[in-house]
Amino acid sequence: MDNFAKMLSNVKGDIGVDIDDTMILLGPHLITYMNNLFSDILSRPFSERDAVIHGMEKIKLLKDAGITKEKILYMLKRMESDGFIEKIMPSDICIDSLKIMSKHHSIDFITSRYGFYDDAIGMTSRWHEALFKKTGFKARKIIYNHEKHEENHIGLFFDDNPYFVVEMLRKGKPVVLFDMSSNRMNSHDASILPEEFFIEKKLLIEEIEKYNDTLLFRVSGWKDVHDALLSSQRFSP
């Protein structure tokens, strides 16, 4: 916590915050939609235990059932057309943390939604408007970029996706990583993933963990962030 609070006190530049599974919890809803749409071809229900990697088509259960990236994109677009994703709001402690940081830094939302949905910009803009109406908080801007590490004005990233995070770390950018089974090694990974993807994940996580407590700060949720902010020199009341 001391290193985390110290890092927060010394951020240079703007702050970039991911939306899905960082600000809002999308994972459990993906599992529900997965089982509703593909129950007839899955050998068993998809569960949280299976969600061990980004790029769900790499998971054995889905791969064996013939669920491709295209079918997963179809599922995401179903969620979009239902208007479901727009209704998921962040926790109060998330918004409070963003408001605290916004006193000293501009906050941008950085998302890789573009390309996964039919109208990622419209959907996210409507969500952002609803967020402002509900909480009084809005980002300076929303950035749609799959190469988040190229946003050089960002001095601190909040994210959950290890593929994005490793690029940020390689550029020397500090990252607050929201702990999920997809960004750490789990005892059951080898039974969930084909060998090639298990090795891919293992090498990725090993590289990320080399930055632990220097540039990488793993948190269980926004309470950890909030506590560190209140412990930091810059943000404490």
Buried (B, 14 or more C-beta within 10 A) or exposed (E): EEEBBBBBBEBEBBBBBBBBBBBBBBBEBBBEBBBEBBEEEBEEEBEEEBBBBBEBBBBBBBBEBEBEEEBBBEBBBEBBEEEBBBEBBBBEBBBBBBEBBBEEBBBBBBBBBEEBBEEBEEBBEBBBEBBEEEBEBBBEEBBBBEEBBEBEEBBBBBBBBBBBBBBBBEEEBBBBBBEBBBBBBEEEBBEBBBEEBBEBBBEBBEBBEEBEEEBBBBBEEBEBBBBBBEBBEBBEE
